[in-house]
Every structure is written in C-alpha cells, then in structure tokens.
Amino acid sequence: MATNLQNSVSLLDQRQLRVPGGKLAALFLDIDGTIMVCQPYFDEAFEEFATLMKFLGVPKDEARDTLRKVYNGSMPHRGFERERFPEALIECFELLSSMHNLTIDAEDVEHVRSILKGVGSASVFRRPKVFADVHQVLSRAHDQFLLIAVTVGDYEVQQFKIRQGGLDKLFDGRIITLQEGKDELVREAIQDYNIDPRYSAFIGNSVRSDGVCLKETNFVYLPLESSLAKSGDALPQNTGFETFHASNWREVEQRAINRLIRRRELGLREEALGKGRGRKK
C-alpha cells in the first residue's frame, strides 16, 4: 500500500472541510472504471489476442473465452501487478497451442510471446482517458472534501495514470494497493485523517471491490464500466450508511456530493444554534 498526503495542514484549513463535531469530510475515489476509462483497453487486448490465435488456427470465440477463464477467472488471486495480464496472455497461448496441437517453430513461439507481452503491456500504459465532467466536479468538490484516491493496481501504473490524467493536484492523498479489500484501508484513512464517515463517501464502479466500503462510509455507485464482476456480488446490508446511485459524474455531484454538503451545512447551523443557546444560559 502507498499513501501520500499532498497538502499541508495550513492549506487544508483554507478549505471548508469541517463537519459538525470538528472532523473532516472526504471523498474516497476509485480510479479505474470510475474516474478513467479502463475496461475498453483490456477488451481491445482480448480482441487482438483472439485475432492472433485465429491466424494460428484457433477460433476467435474459443480464444476469447479461454483467455477470460484464464485471466478473469483467476482474479484477484492472480494479483494486480502490471506483469500479470501479459503473463495471462502467454499462458493462454500456450494452453491453446497444446489443446489444438499447434505446430509452431521455437523461434516463432518466442516472437509470439514477445508480441503478447507488448499487447498486455499496452493495455496498461495507455494515455488515460478521463470520463466526462470528472475534472470539473472534483475541482468543485476539492473545496469541500478531502479527495483521496483508493486504487488497486501496480504502483507505477496507477501513479502514471493519475499524473497523465491531470489529477495530481486534486488528490490530498492516495492509496495504491495490491489488495482488493479496500474497506480496511478506508477505515484506516478515516482514523488517520480524522474523517467523519457520515458526511463522506466512497465513489466507485464495482459492487465487490468498491461497494465493500459501504461498511465504513456512504457509497456512490457509478457503474460507468463493469469489470471482473461475479454473480452474487452484493452491497453490504444494514451498515448504517447510505448508497447513492448515479449514471454520470454530473449526477454524482447533484445526487450525492451536493446532498452531503447540504446535510453538513444543516448540521453546522444546528450546532451553531446550540452553542448560541448555551452561551445565553
């Protein structure tokens, strides 16, 4: 896990982050499939792999299905380092070669492995495409919330995406981990940053990987992409926190962020009135 607090305490105090009781409000933000396009790059790599296998004599549908079983079926146990997807492509190539008794010269086998390594790496180190309205919404939210990235993946890859996506200066902190259990990391950040989870939220596209954080704070479900989903994935029940639903980043702002701000303002107003009545007594 990697964390990084980017702004000094003095800079934080210039923003309106305080909630009733004196703690801070925060937005925890998933990166892949929530802030940035991710799945289409893997889909493209799947198609390139299937096309290559077709030229070698394996039907494209079979190549896709086998790769899906080899890679998706073994996640997250396979791991999230950047080498894992290229490894899965090569493993699937070798499996299909054996199943179809493909006769390939040893020199050509090495060339195919090199090609597949490049296909797998290209899907990870693509110039990131940020979803519509992300920068505008998060720039406005930055004055009202700590913004903390919580992302699963290879450290260098995720740092590259954040930097190339122009998000460096927006995040107050970042958690980059190879664990899929984000809830534990969010719980620790809530303690360390003195965050009030009632006025905060996790924003993500995955019910399993992101939605588990509903145990620790509110959850904004933003299914812009679906990846590595499994049947039976479900949000935790009876956690005491709320789930907001949105279909784009404008709705995230309107139906979740602004509502949390309104609740905070009402709470601060009531707190101030209560203190005023106390002084009069």
FIPALUM-521348 format. One record per residue (C-alpha): x, y, z. Coordinates in nm, 2 decimals. Example, Ala and Ser with C-alpha at 12.3 -4.5 7.8 and 13.67 -1.06 7.14 Angstrom:
residues 2
<node px="1.23" py="-0.45" pz="0.78"/>
<node px="1.37" py="-0.11" pz="0.71"/>
***
This chain:
residues 281
<node px="0.00" py="0.00" pz="0.00"/>
<node px="0.12" py="0.35" pz="-0.07"/>
<node px="-0.03" py="0.67" pz="0.08"/>
<node px="0.06" py="1.03" pz="0.02"/>
<node px="-0.08" py="1.34" pz="0.19"/>
<node px="-0.02" py="1.62" pz="-0.07"/>
<node px="-0.14" py="1.93" pz="0.11"/>
<node px="-0.01" py="2.08" pz="0.43"/>
<node px="-0.24" py="2.14" pz="0.73"/>
<node px="-0.24" py="2.51" pz="0.67"/>
<node px="-0.36" py="2.46" pz="0.31"/>
<node px="-0.63" py="2.23" pz="0.43"/>
<node px="-0.76" py="2.49" pz="0.68"/>
<node px="-0.82" py="2.73" pz="0.39"/>
<node px="-1.09" py="2.49" pz="0.26"/>
<node px="-1.43" py="2.42" pz="0.40"/>
<node px="-1.37" py="2.07" pz="0.52"/>
<node px="-1.50" py="2.08" pz="0.87"/>
<node px="-1.82" py="1.90" pz="0.96"/>
<node px="-2.03" py="1.91" pz="1.29"/>
<node px="-1.81" py="1.79" pz="1.57"/>
<node px="-1.50" py="1.93" pz="1.41"/>
<node px="-1.39" py="1.63" pz="1.20"/>
<node px="-1.33" py="1.64" pz="0.82"/>
<node px="-1.54" py="1.53" pz="0.52"/>
<node px="-1.38" py="1.32" pz="0.25"/>
<node px="-1.45" py="1.16" pz="-0.08"/>
<node px="-1.27" py="0.83" pz="-0.15"/>
<node px="-1.23" py="0.78" pz="-0.52"/>
<node px="-1.17" py="0.47" pz="-0.72"/>
<node px="-0.96" py="0.53" pz="-1.04"/>
<node px="-1.01" py="0.25" pz="-1.30"/>
<node px="-1.36" py="0.24" pz="-1.45"/>
<node px="-1.48" py="0.53" pz="-1.22"/>
<node px="-1.25" py="0.83" pz="-1.30"/>
<node px="-1.07" py="0.69" pz="-1.60"/>
<node px="-1.16" py="0.46" pz="-1.89"/>
<node px="-1.01" py="0.11" pz="-1.82"/>
<node px="-1.21" py="-0.19" pz="-1.95"/>
<node px="-1.21" py="-0.10" pz="-2.32"/>
<node px="-0.83" py="-0.12" pz="-2.33"/>
<node px="-0.85" py="-0.48" pz="-2.19"/>
<node px="-1.13" py="-0.56" pz="-2.44"/>
<node px="-0.91" py="-0.44" pz="-2.72"/>
<node px="-0.63" py="-0.66" pz="-2.60"/>
<node px="-0.87" py="-0.96" pz="-2.58"/>
<node px="-0.96" py="-0.89" pz="-2.95"/>
<node px="-0.60" py="-0.86" pz="-3.06"/>
<node px="-0.52" py="-1.19" pz="-2.88"/>
<node px="-0.82" py="-1.37" pz="-3.04"/>
<node px="-0.72" py="-1.24" pz="-3.39"/>
<node px="-0.37" py="-1.36" pz="-3.35"/>
<node px="-0.49" py="-1.70" pz="-3.24"/>
<node px="-0.73" py="-1.72" pz="-3.54"/>
<node px="-0.42" py="-1.69" pz="-3.77"/>
<node px="-0.26" py="-1.97" pz="-3.58"/>
<node px="-0.57" py="-2.19" pz="-3.63"/>
<node px="-0.78" py="-2.13" pz="-3.31"/>
<node px="-1.14" py="-2.00" pz="-3.35"/>
<node px="-1.17" py="-1.64" pz="-3.21"/>
<node px="-1.46" py="-1.72" pz="-2.98"/>
<node px="-1.27" py="-2.00" pz="-2.82"/>
<node px="-0.96" py="-1.79" pz="-2.78"/>
<node px="-1.16" py="-1.51" pz="-2.61"/>
<node px="-1.35" py="-1.75" pz="-2.38"/>
<node px="-1.03" py="-1.93" pz="-2.28"/>
<node px="-0.85" py="-1.61" pz="-2.20"/>
<node px="-1.15" py="-1.49" pz="-2.00"/>
<node px="-1.13" py="-1.81" pz="-1.79"/>
<node px="-0.75" py="-1.79" pz="-1.76"/>
<node px="-0.74" py="-1.42" pz="-1.66"/>
<node px="-1.07" py="-1.31" pz="-1.52"/>
<node px="-1.14" py="-1.64" pz="-1.35"/>
<node px="-0.82" py="-1.62" pz="-1.15"/>
<node px="-0.85" py="-1.26" pz="-1.04"/>
<node px="-0.79" py="-1.12" pz="-0.78"/>
<node px="-0.58" py="-1.42" pz="-0.68"/>
<node px="-0.35" py="-1.38" pz="-0.98"/>
<node px="-0.26" py="-1.03" pz="-0.85"/>
<node px="-0.27" py="-0.68" pz="-0.99"/>
<node px="0.10" py="-0.62" pz="-1.08"/>
<node px="0.14" py="-0.49" pz="-1.43"/>
<node px="0.31" py="-0.82" pz="-1.54"/>
<node px="0.00" py="-1.03" pz="-1.47"/>
<node px="-0.20" py="-0.95" pz="-1.78"/>
<node px="0.09" py="-1.02" pz="-2.02"/>
<node px="0.16" py="-1.34" pz="-1.83"/>
<node px="-0.20" py="-1.45" pz="-1.87"/>
<node px="-0.19" py="-1.39" pz="-2.24"/>
<node px="0.12" py="-1.60" pz="-2.28"/>
<node px="-0.03" py="-1.87" pz="-2.05"/>
<node px="-0.34" py="-1.88" pz="-2.26"/>
<node px="-0.15" py="-1.90" pz="-2.58"/>
<node px="0.05" py="-2.20" pz="-2.45"/>
<node px="-0.27" py="-2.37" pz="-2.33"/>
<node px="-0.45" py="-2.33" pz="-2.66"/>
<node px="-0.14" py="-2.44" pz="-2.85"/>
<node px="-0.14" py="-2.76" pz="-2.65"/>
<node px="-0.52" py="-2.81" pz="-2.69"/>
<node px="-0.50" py="-2.77" pz="-3.07"/>
<node px="-0.17" py="-2.94" pz="-3.12"/>
<node px="-0.04" py="-2.63" pz="-3.30"/>
<node px="0.30" py="-2.68" pz="-3.47"/>
<node px="0.50" py="-2.36" pz="-3.43"/>
<node px="0.87" py="-2.32" pz="-3.48"/>
<node px="1.06" py="-2.25" pz="-3.15"/>
<node px="1.18" py="-1.92" pz="-3.29"/>
<node px="0.83" py="-1.82" pz="-3.38"/>
<node px="0.70" py="-1.92" pz="-3.04"/>
<node px="0.93" py="-1.66" pz="-2.89"/>
<node px="0.82" py="-1.40" pz="-3.13"/>
<node px="0.45" py="-1.47" pz="-3.04"/>
<node px="0.53" py="-1.44" pz="-2.67"/>
<node px="0.71" py="-1.11" pz="-2.73"/>
<node px="0.40" py="-0.98" pz="-2.93"/>
<node px="0.17" py="-1.09" pz="-2.65"/>
<node px="0.38" py="-0.92" pz="-2.39"/>
<node px="0.35" py="-0.60" pz="-2.58"/>
<node px="-0.02" py="-0.64" pz="-2.62"/>
<node px="-0.07" py="-0.69" pz="-2.25"/>
<node px="0.16" py="-0.40" pz="-2.15"/>
<node px="0.00" py="-0.16" pz="-2.40"/>
<node px="-0.34" py="-0.21" pz="-2.23"/>
<node px="-0.19" py="-0.08" pz="-1.90"/>
<node px="0.03" py="0.20" pz="-2.01"/>
<node px="-0.21" py="0.38" pz="-2.24"/>
<node px="-0.25" py="0.75" pz="-2.21"/>
<node px="-0.55" py="0.77" pz="-1.98"/>
<node px="-0.89" py="0.90" pz="-2.09"/>
<node px="-1.08" py="1.07" pz="-1.80"/>
<node px="-1.45" py="1.04" pz="-1.81"/>
<node px="-1.66" py="1.35" pz="-1.89"/>
<node px="-1.70" py="1.61" pz="-1.62"/>
<node px="-1.46" py="1.45" pz="-1.37"/>
<node px="-1.22" py="1.74" pz="-1.35"/>
<node px="-1.50" py="2.00" pz="-1.32"/>
<node px="-1.69" py="1.80" pz="-1.05"/>
<node px="-1.38" py="1.71" pz="-0.85"/>
<node px="-1.24" py="2.07" pz="-0.87"/>
<node px="-1.56" py="2.20" pz="-0.71"/>
<node px="-1.56" py="1.92" pz="-0.45"/>
<node px="-1.20" py="1.99" pz="-0.36"/>
<node px="-1.31" py="2.30" pz="-0.16"/>
<node px="-1.55" py="2.09" pz="0.05"/>
<node px="-1.39" py="1.75" pz="0.08"/>
<node px="-1.05" py="1.58" pz="0.12"/>
<node px="-1.01" py="1.39" pz="-0.20"/>
<node px="-0.84" py="1.05" pz="-0.15"/>
<node px="-0.77" py="0.81" pz="-0.44"/>
<node px="-0.81" py="0.45" pz="-0.34"/>
<node px="-0.70" py="0.23" pz="-0.63"/>
<node px="-0.60" py="-0.13" pz="-0.68"/>
<node px="-0.31" py="-0.19" pz="-0.91"/>
<node px="0.06" py="-0.16" pz="-0.98"/>
<node px="0.21" py="0.14" pz="-0.81"/>
<node px="0.40" py="0.28" pz="-1.11"/>
<node px="0.10" py="0.22" pz="-1.34"/>
<node px="-0.15" py="0.39" pz="-1.11"/>
<node px="0.08" py="0.69" pz="-1.05"/>
<node px="0.13" py="0.72" pz="-1.42"/>
<node px="-0.25" py="0.73" pz="-1.48"/>
<node px="-0.31" py="0.99" pz="-1.20"/>
<node px="-0.03" py="1.21" pz="-1.33"/>
<node px="-0.11" py="1.18" pz="-1.70"/>
<node px="-0.48" py="1.23" pz="-1.63"/>
<node px="-0.41" py="1.57" pz="-1.48"/>
<node px="-0.53" py="1.47" pz="-1.13"/>
<node px="-0.21" py="1.52" pz="-0.93"/>
<node px="-0.30" py="1.84" pz="-0.77"/>
<node px="-0.66" py="1.74" pz="-0.69"/>
<node px="-0.58" py="1.45" pz="-0.46"/>
<node px="-0.49" py="1.52" pz="-0.10"/>
<node px="-0.39" py="1.16" pz="-0.05"/>
<node px="-0.37" py="0.84" pz="-0.25"/>
<node px="-0.38" py="0.48" pz="-0.15"/>
<node px="-0.23" py="0.24" pz="-0.41"/>
<node px="-0.26" py="-0.12" pz="-0.31"/>
<node px="-0.24" py="-0.47" pz="-0.45"/>
<node px="-0.52" py="-0.58" pz="-0.21"/>
<node px="-0.88" py="-0.58" pz="-0.33"/>
<node px="-1.01" py="-0.53" pz="0.03"/>
<node px="-1.04" py="-0.15" pz="0.01"/>
<node px="-1.26" py="-0.13" pz="0.32"/>
<node px="-0.98" py="-0.19" pz="0.56"/>
<node px="-0.76" py="0.08" pz="0.40"/>
<node px="-1.05" py="0.32" pz="0.40"/>
<node px="-1.12" py="0.25" pz="0.77"/>
<node px="-0.75" py="0.33" pz="0.85"/>
<node px="-0.76" py="0.65" pz="0.65"/>
<node px="-1.08" py="0.76" pz="0.83"/>
<node px="-0.90" py="0.72" pz="1.16"/>
<node px="-0.57" py="0.88" pz="1.04"/>
<node px="-0.72" py="1.19" pz="0.87"/>
<node px="-0.99" py="1.24" pz="1.15"/>
<node px="-1.27" py="1.20" pz="0.89"/>
<node px="-1.64" py="1.18" pz="0.98"/>
<node px="-1.78" py="0.89" pz="0.76"/>
<node px="-2.14" py="1.02" pz="0.79"/>
<node px="-2.06" py="1.33" pz="0.58"/>
<node px="-1.82" py="1.14" pz="0.35"/>
<node px="-1.85" py="0.88" pz="0.07"/>
<node px="-1.66" py="0.63" pz="-0.15"/>
<node px="-1.73" py="0.67" pz="-0.52"/>
<node px="-1.68" py="0.36" pz="-0.73"/>
<node px="-1.80" py="0.14" pz="-1.02"/>
<node px="-1.75" py="-0.21" pz="-0.86"/>
<node px="-2.00" py="-0.36" pz="-0.62"/>
<node px="-1.75" py="-0.60" pz="-0.49"/>
<node px="-1.42" py="-0.40" pz="-0.48"/>
<node px="-1.57" py="-0.06" pz="-0.40"/>
<node px="-1.91" py="-0.13" pz="-0.26"/>
<node px="-1.75" py="-0.32" pz="0.04"/>
<node px="-1.65" py="0.03" pz="0.16"/>
<node px="-2.02" py="0.08" pz="0.25"/>
<node px="-1.92" py="-0.08" pz="0.57"/>
<node px="-1.71" py="0.23" pz="0.65"/>
<node px="-1.88" py="0.53" pz="0.49"/>
<node px="-2.15" py="0.62" pz="0.24"/>
<node px="-2.12" py="0.47" pz="-0.11"/>
<node px="-2.18" py="0.63" pz="-0.45"/>
<node px="-2.24" py="0.36" pz="-0.71"/>
<node px="-2.13" py="0.48" pz="-1.05"/>
<node px="-2.13" py="0.19" pz="-1.29"/>
<node px="-1.96" py="0.35" pz="-1.59"/>
<node px="-1.78" py="0.02" pz="-1.65"/>
<node px="-1.82" py="-0.33" pz="-1.53"/>
<node px="-1.51" py="-0.55" pz="-1.49"/>
<node px="-1.43" py="-0.87" pz="-1.31"/>
<node px="-1.78" py="-0.88" pz="-1.18"/>
<node px="-1.91" py="-1.21" pz="-1.04"/>
<node px="-2.26" py="-1.35" pz="-0.99"/>
<node px="-2.36" py="-1.30" pz="-0.63"/>
<node px="-2.18" py="-0.97" pz="-0.59"/>
<node px="-2.38" py="-0.76" pz="-0.35"/>
<node px="-2.35" py="-0.45" pz="-0.13"/>
<node px="-2.32" py="-0.49" pz="0.25"/>
<node px="-2.65" py="-0.46" pz="0.43"/>
<node px="-2.75" py="-0.27" pz="0.74"/>
<node px="-2.43" py="-0.08" pz="0.77"/>
<node px="-2.59" py="0.25" pz="0.89"/>
<node px="-2.46" py="0.43" pz="0.58"/>
<node px="-2.64" py="0.52" pz="0.26"/>
<node px="-2.60" py="0.42" pz="-0.11"/>
<node px="-2.64" py="0.69" pz="-0.38"/>
<node px="-2.69" py="0.59" pz="-0.74"/>
<node px="-2.56" py="0.79" pz="-1.04"/>
<node px="-2.51" py="0.72" pz="-1.41"/>
<node px="-2.25" py="1.00" pz="-1.48"/>
<node px="-2.04" py="1.25" pz="-1.29"/>
<node px="-2.29" py="1.53" pz="-1.31"/>
<node px="-2.53" py="1.31" pz="-1.13"/>
<node px="-2.26" py="1.22" pz="-0.87"/>
<node px="-2.24" py="1.59" pz="-0.80"/>
<node px="-2.62" py="1.65" pz="-0.80"/>
<node px="-2.74" py="1.34" pz="-0.62"/>
<node px="-2.46" py="1.27" pz="-0.38"/>
<node px="-2.20" py="1.53" pz="-0.33"/>
<node px="-2.44" py="1.83" pz="-0.31"/>
<node px="-2.67" py="1.63" pz="-0.07"/>
<node px="-2.38" py="1.56" pz="0.16"/>
<node px="-2.29" py="1.93" pz="0.16"/>
<node px="-2.65" py="2.03" pz="0.24"/>
<node px="-2.66" py="1.79" pz="0.53"/>
<node px="-2.33" py="1.92" pz="0.66"/>
<node px="-2.45" py="2.28" pz="0.63"/>
<node px="-2.77" py="2.20" pz="0.82"/>
<node px="-2.57" py="2.02" pz="1.09"/>
<node px="-2.33" py="2.31" pz="1.13"/>
<node px="-2.62" py="2.55" pz="1.15"/>
<node px="-2.78" py="2.34" pz="1.42"/>
<node px="-2.45" py="2.31" pz="1.60"/>
<node px="-2.40" py="2.69" pz="1.60"/>
<node px="-2.75" py="2.75" pz="1.72"/>
<node px="-2.70" py="2.50" pz="2.00"/>
<node px="-2.38" py="2.68" pz="2.11"/>
<node px="-2.56" py="3.01" pz="2.09"/>
<node px="-2.83" py="2.89" pz="2.32"/>
<node px="-2.57" py="2.75" pz="2.56"/>
<node px="-2.39" py="3.09" pz="2.58"/>
<node px="-2.72" py="3.26" pz="2.66"/>
<node px="-2.78" py="3.03" pz="2.96"/>
***
